[in-house]
Amino acid sequence: MPEVKAESPKQIIAKKTTYQEPKDTKPKTTLNLGNLFKPITSKEVTTDEKPKITSPDKPMTDEELSKAWSALTESRKDQAATYQLLSRGYQREGNTLTIHLNNPVEEPLLISIKTDLVSYLRETLGNNSLQLKSHLADVAASKMIYTNKEKFEAMAEKNPLLKDLRDKFGLDPDF
């Protein structure tokens, strides 16, 4: 029967936590300040590298755009916040789509999905000049109504005949 050496917990921890110096401590690249003001020379294109050929933008119709938008919205159905944001729709002005946001919390969400959203729409519609921007809707801060008198005054603003009824019947809105 082979004999097994028993190690103490301190010996085991010492083996696991020993620091090992990295093999190569030199930086991979350095910045040469001497080349800072030299003009940049263009590289010659080799046979391996092919220049990117961009096709002209196809005009997109509202129907194609709405189909692509609804397909994207349905693909995000498992992400509730993103789905709600996209299902609100958009407003189109030429090649610019504007998404209206209700509160500032939605802005980071839109920023996180913006690149995927724009690249999907550009690829699907064949229009590389498509842009996406957001607009935060101004929400008017309304005064909170707490007391009975404030409730009555708010209702009286909507219907001035309530004041006449209060005076006619001698009612007290505070009670």
C-alpha positions, 0 to 999 in steps of 0.5 A, spaced: 500 500 500 502 506 497 504 511 503 500 518 503 504 524 506 499 528 510 500 536 509 498 541 514 493 546 511 498 551 512 502 548 507 497 547 502 495 554 502 502 556 502 503 552 495 496 555 492 498 562 494 505 563 492 507 569 487 510 567 480 513 573 477 511 574 470 515 571 464 516 577 460 515 584 464 517 589 458 511 592 455 509 590 448 509 597 445 512 603 447 510 610 444 515 613 440 515 621 441 519 622 435 514 620 430 509 624 433 510 630 428 512 626 422 507 625 416 503 619 416 504 615 410 499 611 406 500 603 406 500 600 399 494 595 399 496 588 398 493 582 394 490 580 401 487 586 403 481 588 399 478 595 400 471 596 403 466 597 398 460 601 400 454 600 396 450 606 396 444 607 401 437 604 399 431 608 400 427 605 405 420 606 406 415 606 412 413 599 411 420 596 411 422 600 417 416 598 421 417 591 419 424 591 421 422 595 427 417 590 429 421 584 428 427 587 432 421 589 438 419 581 438 426 579 438 427 583 445 420 580 448 424 576 453 427 583 456 421 587 459 424 594 459 427 593 452 421 591 449 417 596 453 422 601 450 422 599 443 414 597 443 413 605 444 415 606 437 419 612 434 418 618 430 422 618 423 425 625 420 428 623 413 434 618 415 433 620 423 429 616 428 427 619 434 425 615 440 421 619 446 423 617 453 419 618 459 424 619 464 431 619 465 432 612 467 431 609 460 436 613 457 442 608 459 438 603 457 437 606 450 445 607 450 446 600 452 442 597 446 443 603 441 449 600 437 445 593 436 439 597 434 442 601 429 447 596 426 441 591 425 436 596 422 442 599 417 443 591 415 436 590 414 434 596 411 441 597 407 441 604 409 448 606 412 446 613 413 440 611 418 441 615 425 438 614 432 437 619 437 433 620 443 428 625 446 427 626 453 419 628 454 418 634 459 414 632 465 410 637 468 411 637 475 404 637 478 402 639 485 400 633 490 393 634 493 393 632 500 387 635 504 380 636 503 380 643 501 386 642 496 381 636 493 375 641 492 379 647 489 382 642 484 375 639 482 373 646 482 378 648 477 375 643 472 368 645 474 366 652 477 359 650 478 362 646 484 363 653 488 356 655 486 353 648 489 358 649 495 355 656 496 348 654 495 348 649 500 352 651 505 357 646 505 364 646 508 369 642 504 374 642 510 370 637 513 
